[in-house]
Amino acid sequence: MRELLLLLAKALVDHPDQVQVQQVEGQQSVILEIRVAPEDVGKIIGKQGRIIRAIRAVIKAAAAKEGKKAAVEVLQ
C-alpha cells in the first residue's frame, strides 16, 4: 500500500523527489502519512478535497483486499 500511495502522489506533484510516505501498522489497521513540498499540498488535496478523497478510496480498497482498514493523512 505504501508503494501504491507513493506512485499516486509522485504522479500528481511538481516535486516528486520530495514525496515521503510513512506507514504505521497496527493489528487490523494501517495509517499512511504522506509529506510533500509545501507548494504541492494543494495538488494532493485538490479542489474541495476531491483528489485526497479519491486517493483514500483507492488505498482503502487495497487495504480491504488484505483484510485491513487504512487511513491516509497529509502532513505538512
Secondary structure, DSSP 8 states (H G I E B T S, - for coil): -HHHHHHHHHHH-S-GGG-EEEEEE-SSEEEEEEE--GGGHHHHH-GGGHHHHHHHHHHHHHHHHTT-EEEEEEE-
